[in-house]
Amino acid sequence: MPTDARRVLVVGAGVTGLLSAVRCALAGHRVTVLDRDAIPNPGSTSFDQHRAVRALDLADLAASRRVAVAHRRWMALEALTGSKFYRRVGMITAWSAGEVDAVMDAAAAADLPVGLVDPATVPHVRFPEGTVGVLERHGGVLLADHALQVLVRWLNEQPNVTLRPWQQVKAVDPETGRVYLPDAEFLDADLTLIATGPWSKDLVDLPMVLHRQTLVYLKPPEQLASAWENTPGIGRIGTSGLAWLLPPGDGTLLKVSSASVCREADAVTTGSAVEERRWAEQVLAERFLTDPDRYSVIAVKRCHYLVDAETGAAHLVRIGPSTWARTASGGDGFRTAPLVAERILEALTTDFREETI
């Protein structure tokens, strides 16, 4: 153990917490991870079949350059753990013919390798009329729940890491970073990270908005299994151009949803099956599949995530001298988690201000 090893407390065993723990453990620091449930927590927002990796944001090219680094970070994590959980199938976004030149210029300015895709080459997906696909070559699909399990196995093998599941944190003192547990137990650290996803409101007093999203999982017809195996993730499709999908592969189903079913919520709730079916019907009404009647609905799921009340974005914010919160993670918290982990490690030795990641 290095003589300058610090104590790091991570509250929350979603992807941000686990990757921060990995990064700090690799640097030789002593890390304790707490979660209200099992580790990994099957009820966390991070625990799902897949998540997208993409970078291009026309409104923020600097962010596009930052997020592009996440692609390499995920590959490095595969090498570290000796496991495969990143399907580098690419990500396609549909744009109108009049927008394509601007999109391609923005990608070039952000140093992102992209290419054009004729919708006719993806005949099982309906693109909005008059649109062209732009493929981010350095993009793809993370096998999310598998990745979490791999990270937990790696952490369990590290002598400087302690995992403490089933620990309901009662409070965190932002000034000291002290974490309070039941039965008068408390833990101190040189740095405390709060990353409890949509439950962060219980521990952190910041202006946040809770969003709820409905996800639908489909099984494609057998005749299209091989075509789907090589299909990238695709966004900005459907009747309204708000739908998106992540392809099946490596044991996962076809996952589809739409920004049209993202709504504000008062609390994290399970909801009724009847209610979620109504939202699922709205997703499927987007008409983003060719011959949709050939697909079987296997499951419908709701997820929750927090965004910053002012910007609607994700952020990592310092709430005390040694206390950090990844409370607002947005819908893209999984893909950007390696960047947050780097910032947490940096915060152990230097000072940096709040960042949107």
C-alpha positions as CSV (number, residue, x, y, z in Angstrom):
1,M,0.0,0.0,0.0
2,P,1.5,3.4,-1.0
3,T,2.4,5.6,2.0
4,D,0.1,8.4,0.6
5,A,-2.9,6.1,0.3
6,R,-6.1,7.8,1.1
7,R,-9.4,6.5,2.5
8,V,-12.3,6.7,0.0
9,L,-16.0,6.1,0.8
10,V,-18.4,5.4,-2.0
11,V,-22.1,5.5,-1.2
12,G,-23.9,3.7,-4.0
13,A,-22.9,0.6,-6.0
14,G,-24.2,1.7,-9.4
15,V,-21.8,2.1,-12.3
16,T,-20.5,5.4,-11.1
17,G,-19.7,4.2,-7.7
18,L,-18.2,0.9,-8.8
19,L,-16.0,2.6,-11.5
20,S,-14.8,5.2,-9.0
21,A,-13.9,2.4,-6.6
22,V,-12.0,0.6,-9.3
23,R,-10.0,3.7,-10.3
24,C,-9.1,4.7,-6.7
25,A,-8.2,1.1,-5.9
26,L,-5.9,0.9,-8.9
27,A,-4.1,4.0,-7.6
28,G,-3.5,2.2,-4.3
29,H,-6.2,4.0,-2.1
30,R,-8.3,2.2,0.5
31,V,-11.9,2.1,-0.7
32,T,-15.1,1.2,1.0
33,V,-18.3,0.8,-1.1
34,L,-21.7,0.9,0.6
35,D,-25.1,0.1,-0.8
36,R,-28.6,-0.1,0.5
37,D,-29.1,-3.4,-1.3
38,A,-26.9,-6.2,-2.7
39,I,-23.7,-5.3,-4.6
40,P,-24.3,-5.0,-7.5
41,N,-27.8,-3.7,-6.7
42,P,-30.3,-5.3,-9.1
43,G,-32.7,-2.4,-8.3
44,S,-30.3,0.3,-9.3
45,T,-30.8,2.4,-12.5
46,S,-27.5,1.0,-13.8
47,F,-28.6,-2.6,-13.6
48,D,-30.1,-3.3,-17.1
49,Q,-29.3,-5.5,-20.1
50,H,-27.6,-2.7,-22.0
51,R,-26.6,0.9,-22.3
52,A,-25.4,3.0,-25.2
53,V,-22.0,4.4,-25.8
54,R,-22.1,7.5,-28.1
55,A,-20.4,10.9,-28.0
56,L,-21.6,13.4,-30.6
57,D,-23.5,16.4,-29.3
58,L,-24.0,19.1,-31.8
59,A,-24.7,21.7,-29.1
60,D,-21.5,21.0,-27.2
61,L,-18.5,19.9,-29.2
62,A,-16.2,20.2,-26.1
63,A,-18.4,17.6,-24.3
64,S,-18.3,15.4,-27.4
65,R,-14.5,15.3,-27.3
66,R,-14.6,14.5,-23.5
67,V,-17.2,11.8,-23.9
68,A,-15.3,10.2,-26.8
69,V,-12.6,9.2,-24.3
70,A,-15.2,7.0,-22.6
71,H,-15.0,4.6,-25.6
72,R,-11.3,3.9,-24.8
73,R,-11.9,3.7,-21.0
74,W,-14.5,0.9,-21.5
75,M,-12.1,-1.0,-23.6
76,A,-9.4,-0.6,-21.0
77,L,-11.8,-1.9,-18.3
78,E,-12.4,-5.0,-20.5
79,A,-8.6,-5.6,-20.6
80,L,-8.3,-5.0,-16.8
81,T,-11.0,-7.5,-15.9
82,G,-10.4,-10.0,-18.7
83,S,-14.1,-9.9,-19.6
84,K,-16.1,-8.8,-22.6
85,F,-19.0,-6.5,-22.0
86,Y,-18.7,-3.9,-24.7
87,R,-20.2,-4.7,-28.1
88,R,-18.6,-2.2,-30.4
89,V,-21.3,-2.3,-33.0
90,G,-21.5,1.5,-33.5
91,M,-24.3,3.9,-33.0
92,I,-26.5,5.4,-35.7
93,T,-28.5,8.7,-35.5
94,A,-31.0,9.7,-38.1
95,W,-30.7,13.2,-39.5
96,S,-32.6,15.0,-42.2
97,A,-30.8,15.4,-45.5
98,G,-30.5,19.1,-44.8
99,E,-28.8,18.5,-41.5
100,V,-26.2,16.0,-42.5
101,D,-23.5,18.4,-43.7
102,A,-23.6,20.2,-40.3
103,V,-23.5,16.9,-38.4
104,M,-20.5,15.7,-40.4
105,D,-18.7,19.0,-39.8
106,A,-19.4,18.8,-36.1
107,A,-18.1,15.3,-35.9
108,A,-14.9,16.3,-37.7
109,A,-14.4,19.2,-35.3
110,A,-14.8,16.8,-32.4
111,D,-12.4,14.3,-33.9
112,L,-15.1,11.6,-34.0
113,P,-14.9,9.0,-36.8
114,V,-18.3,8.8,-38.5
115,G,-19.8,7.6,-41.7
116,L,-23.1,7.9,-43.6
117,V,-25.6,5.0,-43.6
118,D,-28.3,4.5,-46.2
119,P,-31.5,3.5,-44.3
120,A,-32.1,0.8,-47.0
121,T,-29.1,-1.1,-45.6
122,V,-31.0,-1.5,-42.3
123,P,-34.4,-2.7,-43.8
124,H,-35.7,-4.1,-40.5
125,V,-35.8,-0.5,-39.0
126,R,-38.0,2.4,-40.1
127,F,-36.1,5.7,-40.4
128,P,-38.2,8.9,-40.6
129,E,-38.8,9.8,-44.2
130,G,-36.1,11.9,-45.8
131,T,-33.5,11.1,-43.2
132,V,-30.0,9.6,-43.5
133,G,-28.1,7.7,-40.8
134,V,-24.8,9.0,-39.3
135,L,-22.8,6.2,-37.8
136,E,-20.4,6.8,-34.9
137,R,-17.9,4.1,-35.4
138,H,-16.5,4.4,-31.9
139,G,-19.8,3.6,-30.3
140,G,-21.8,0.6,-29.3
141,V,-23.6,-1.2,-26.6
142,L,-22.5,-2.0,-23.1
143,L,-23.8,-5.2,-21.5
144,A,-24.6,-3.2,-18.4
145,D,-25.6,-5.7,-15.8
146,H,-22.8,-8.1,-16.9
147,A,-20.3,-5.2,-16.6
148,L,-21.4,-4.5,-13.1
149,Q,-21.0,-8.1,-12.0
150,V,-17.5,-8.2,-13.6
151,L,-16.5,-5.0,-11.8
152,V,-17.8,-6.3,-8.4
153,R,-15.8,-9.6,-8.9
154,W,-12.6,-7.5,-9.6
155,L,-13.2,-5.3,-6.6
156,N,-13.8,-8.4,-4.3
157,E,-10.3,-9.6,-5.3
158,Q,-8.6,-6.4,-4.2
159,P,-7.1,-6.3,-0.6
160,N,-7.6,-2.5,-0.4
161,V,-11.3,-2.7,-1.2
162,T,-14.2,-3.4,1.2
163,L,-17.7,-4.0,-0.1
164,R,-20.6,-3.5,2.4
165,P,-24.0,-4.4,0.9
166,W,-27.3,-4.0,2.8
167,Q,-26.1,-0.8,4.4
168,Q,-28.8,1.9,4.6
169,V,-27.0,5.2,4.9
170,K,-29.0,7.5,7.2
171,A,-27.1,10.7,6.4
172,V,-23.9,12.2,5.1
173,D,-22.3,15.3,6.6
174,P,-21.1,17.3,3.5
175,E,-18.6,19.4,5.6
176,T,-16.7,16.4,6.9
177,G,-17.8,13.6,4.5
178,R,-18.8,11.5,7.5
179,V,-21.3,8.8,6.7
180,Y,-23.9,7.8,9.3
181,L,-25.2,4.2,9.4
182,P,-27.8,2.6,11.7
183,D,-26.9,1.7,15.3
184,A,-24.9,4.9,15.8
185,E,-22.1,3.7,13.5
186,F,-20.3,6.2,11.3
187,L,-17.5,6.1,8.8
188,D,-14.9,8.8,8.0
189,A,-12.8,9.2,4.9
190,D,-10.5,11.5,3.0
191,L,-13.0,11.7,0.2
192,T,-16.7,10.7,0.1
193,L,-18.6,10.2,-3.1
194,I,-22.4,10.0,-3.0
195,A,-23.7,8.2,-6.1
196,T,-27.0,6.7,-5.2
197,G,-28.8,7.5,-8.4
198,P,-32.5,8.5,-8.0
199,W,-32.3,8.0,-4.3
200,S,-29.7,10.8,-3.9
201,K,-32.5,13.2,-2.9
202,D,-32.5,11.4,0.5
203,L,-28.9,12.4,1.1
204,V,-28.1,15.5,-0.8
205,D,-30.0,18.8,-0.9
206,L,-29.5,20.0,-4.4
207,P,-32.1,21.2,-7.0
208,M,-32.9,18.1,-9.0
209,V,-35.7,16.7,-11.1
210,L,-36.7,13.1,-11.1
211,H,-37.5,11.6,-14.5
212,R,-39.3,8.3,-15.2
213,Q,-38.8,6.3,-18.5
214,T,-40.5,3.2,-19.8
215,L,-38.4,0.6,-21.6
216,V,-39.8,-2.2,-23.8
217,Y,-37.9,-5.4,-24.5
218,L,-38.7,-7.3,-27.7
219,K,-37.7,-10.6,-29.2
220,P,-37.2,-10.3,-33.0
221,P,-38.4,-13.1,-35.3
222,E,-35.9,-15.9,-35.8
223,Q,-35.5,-15.0,-39.5
224,L,-34.0,-11.6,-38.5
225,A,-31.7,-12.9,-35.7
226,S,-28.5,-12.6,-37.7
227,A,-29.4,-9.2,-39.1
228,W,-30.0,-7.8,-35.7
229,E,-26.8,-9.3,-34.3
230,N,-24.9,-6.9,-36.5
231,T,-27.2,-3.9,-36.2
232,P,-25.8,-0.8,-34.4
233,G,-27.8,1.1,-31.8
234,I,-30.1,3.6,-33.5
235,G,-31.6,6.9,-32.4
236,R,-33.9,9.7,-33.6
237,I,-36.2,7.2,-35.3
238,G,-39.9,6.5,-35.3
239,T,-42.9,8.6,-36.2
240,S,-41.8,11.6,-34.1
241,G,-38.1,11.1,-34.5
242,L,-37.9,10.6,-30.7
243,A,-37.6,6.8,-30.5
244,W,-34.4,4.8,-30.1
245,L,-33.3,1.2,-29.9
246,L,-30.4,-0.9,-28.7
247,P,-29.9,-4.2,-30.6
248,P,-30.1,-7.7,-29.2
249,G,-26.9,-9.7,-28.9
250,D,-24.9,-11.8,-26.5
251,G,-28.0,-12.9,-24.7
252,T,-29.8,-9.5,-24.6
253,L,-33.2,-8.6,-26.0
254,L,-34.0,-5.7,-28.4
255,K,-34.6,-2.7,-26.2
256,V,-36.7,0.2,-27.4
257,S,-38.0,3.4,-26.0
258,S,-38.8,7.0,-26.8
259,A,-38.2,10.5,-25.4
260,S,-42.0,10.9,-25.7
261,V,-42.5,8.6,-22.7
262,C,-40.0,10.3,-20.5
263,R,-41.9,12.2,-17.8
264,E,-41.3,13.9,-14.5
265,A,-42.0,11.9,-11.3
266,D,-42.5,12.7,-7.6
267,A,-40.8,9.5,-6.3
268,V,-39.2,6.2,-7.3
269,T,-42.1,3.8,-7.5
270,T,-42.7,0.4,-9.2
271,G,-46.0,1.3,-10.7
272,S,-48.7,-1.0,-11.9
273,A,-48.4,-3.4,-14.8
274,V,-51.5,-1.9,-16.5
275,E,-50.0,1.6,-16.3
276,E,-46.7,0.5,-17.8
277,R,-48.5,-1.4,-20.6
278,R,-50.1,1.9,-21.6
279,W,-46.8,3.6,-21.8
280,A,-45.3,0.7,-23.7
281,E,-48.1,0.9,-26.2
282,Q,-47.1,4.6,-26.8
283,V,-43.5,3.5,-27.4
284,L,-44.5,0.8,-29.9
285,A,-46.9,3.3,-31.7
286,E,-43.8,5.2,-32.8
287,R,-43.5,2.8,-35.8
288,F,-39.8,2.3,-35.9
289,L,-39.8,-1.4,-36.9
290,T,-40.6,-3.0,-40.2
291,D,-43.3,-5.6,-39.7
292,P,-43.7,-4.9,-35.9
293,D,-46.3,-7.6,-35.5
294,R,-43.5,-10.2,-35.9
295,Y,-41.9,-9.1,-32.7
296,S,-42.8,-10.4,-29.3
297,V,-43.0,-8.2,-26.2
298,I,-41.0,-10.0,-23.5
299,A,-40.9,-7.4,-20.8
300,V,-41.7,-3.8,-19.9
301,K,-39.6,-1.9,-17.3
302,R,-39.6,1.6,-15.8
303,C,-36.4,3.3,-14.7
304,H,-35.7,6.6,-12.9
305,Y,-32.9,9.1,-13.1
306,L,-32.2,12.6,-11.8
307,V,-31.2,15.7,-13.7
308,D,-30.0,19.1,-12.6
309,A,-33.1,21.3,-12.2
310,E,-31.6,24.3,-13.9
311,T,-29.7,22.7,-16.9
312,G,-31.5,19.4,-17.3
313,A,-28.0,17.8,-17.5
314,A,-25.8,15.5,-15.5
315,H,-23.1,16.8,-13.2
316,L,-20.5,16.0,-10.6
317,V,-20.5,18.6,-7.9
318,R,-18.5,19.3,-4.8
319,I,-20.8,19.8,-1.8
320,G,-18.2,20.0,0.9
321,P,-14.4,20.2,1.4
322,S,-14.0,16.4,0.7
323,T,-17.5,15.4,-0.3
324,W,-18.7,14.9,-3.9
325,A,-22.0,14.1,-5.3
326,R,-22.9,12.5,-8.6
327,T,-26.6,13.1,-8.0
328,A,-27.7,14.3,-11.4
329,S,-26.6,11.6,-13.9
330,G,-29.2,12.0,-16.6
331,G,-30.0,9.3,-19.1
332,D,-26.4,8.9,-20.1
333,G,-24.8,8.3,-16.7
334,F,-23.6,4.8,-17.5
335,R,-21.5,5.7,-20.6
336,T,-19.9,8.7,-18.9
337,A,-19.1,6.9,-15.6
338,P,-15.4,6.3,-16.5
339,L,-15.0,10.1,-16.8
340,V,-16.5,10.7,-13.4
341,A,-14.2,8.0,-11.9
342,E,-11.2,9.9,-13.3
343,R,-12.4,13.1,-11.8
344,I,-12.9,11.5,-8.4
345,L,-9.3,10.2,-8.4
346,E,-8.1,13.6,-9.4
347,A,-10.0,15.1,-6.5
348,L,-8.0,13.2,-4.0
349,T,-4.9,15.2,-4.9
350,T,-6.0,18.4,-6.6
351,D,-8.9,20.8,-6.6
352,F,-11.4,21.1,-9.4
353,R,-14.8,22.7,-9.8
354,E,-18.2,21.3,-10.6
355,E,-18.4,19.7,-14.0
356,T,-21.1,18.7,-16.4
357,I,-20.3,15.1,-17.4
